[in-house]
Amino acid sequence: MSDPKALLAQFGAKIFGEKDFTAVGGLMRDDYIQHNPLVGQGSKGFKDFFEAWFKASPDFKFELKQIVSEGDKVWVYGTYSGTHKGDWLGIPATGKAYKFDAVDIFRIQDGKLAEHWDVLDVYNLFKQLGTIK
């Protein structure tokens, strides 16, 4: 896919909208580089992390607010939300709703997601879950 924004739109719709991981192989390189220490490397690390998140928050939702691309990079700004109904990130289920903003930056290579960085409002997330005051 030559249009980076279209690639991210398809990725978001399949993975975050439909929670369909069968599309990962066609959209993400197997050797995907992850710069978030909570997420494992490669497409397998991505899949493992988000499968656990979706299981812990069955009502998981991502709301896209803005997407910008330049060269081989795509910046996505949006809001993650859900209800913490299962163990996640080492935190036992709280039953609390959460909603936090994030910026995800992707590098595209050969028409697939190749690398990822993020900036997450984890303070707001952990405050909503009650793990910090």
Secondary structure, DSSP 8 states (H G I E B T S, - for coil): ---HHHHHHHHIIIIIIS--GGGHHHHEEEEEEE--TTS-SHHHHHHHHHHHHHHH-TT-EEEEEEEEEETTEEEEEEEEEEE--S-BTTB-----EEEEEEEEEEEEETTEEEEEEEEE-HHHHHHHHTS--
